[in-house]
């Protein structure tokens, strides 16, 4: 599986150039980080609501 990701990255560099590909990869990583942060925040709100009801 990692070889497929490497080949996709090589193709992107060949098509768009290094810096455009680098920005795309950083953007994708940023989206994943924001999604994880959103899931953690939603989980915290859910736990808070459950704890409030149990009181």
C-alpha positions in Angstrom: 0.0 0.0 0.0 2.7 2.6 0.7 4.2 2.1 -2.7 0.8 3.1 -4.2 0.8 6.3 -2.2 4.4 7.0 -3.2 3.5 6.5 -6.9 0.5 8.9 -6.6 2.8 11.5 -5.0 5.3 11.1 -7.8 2.6 11.5 -10.4 1.4 14.7 -8.6 4.9 16.1 -8.5 5.3 15.4 -12.2 2.0 17.1 -13.1 1.9 20.1 -10.8 5.4 20.7 -9.7 6.9 20.3 -6.2 5.5 23.3 -4.4 1.9 22.9 -5.6 2.0 19.2 -4.6 3.6 20.2 -1.2 0.8 22.7 -0.6 -1.8 20.0 -1.5 -0.3 17.5 0.9 -0.1 20.1 3.7 -3.7 21.0 3.0 -4.8 17.4 3.2 -3.0 17.0 6.5 -4.6 20.1 7.8 -8.0 18.9 6.9 -7.4 15.6 8.7 -6.1 17.5 11.8 -9.2 19.7 11.8 -11.5 16.7 11.4 -9.9 15.0 14.4 -10.2 18.2 16.5 -13.9 18.4 15.5 -14.5 14.8 16.5 -12.8 15.4 19.8 -14.8 18.5 20.5 -18.1 16.7 19.5 -17.1 13.8 21.8 -16.5 16.2 24.7 -19.8 17.9 24.2 -21.6 14.5 24.1 -19.9 13.4 27.3 -20.8 16.7 28.9 -24.4 16.2 28.0 -24.5 12.6 29.3 -22.8 13.7 32.5 -25.4 16.5 33.0 -28.3 14.1 32.5 -26.9 11.6 35.0 -26.7 14.2 37.7 
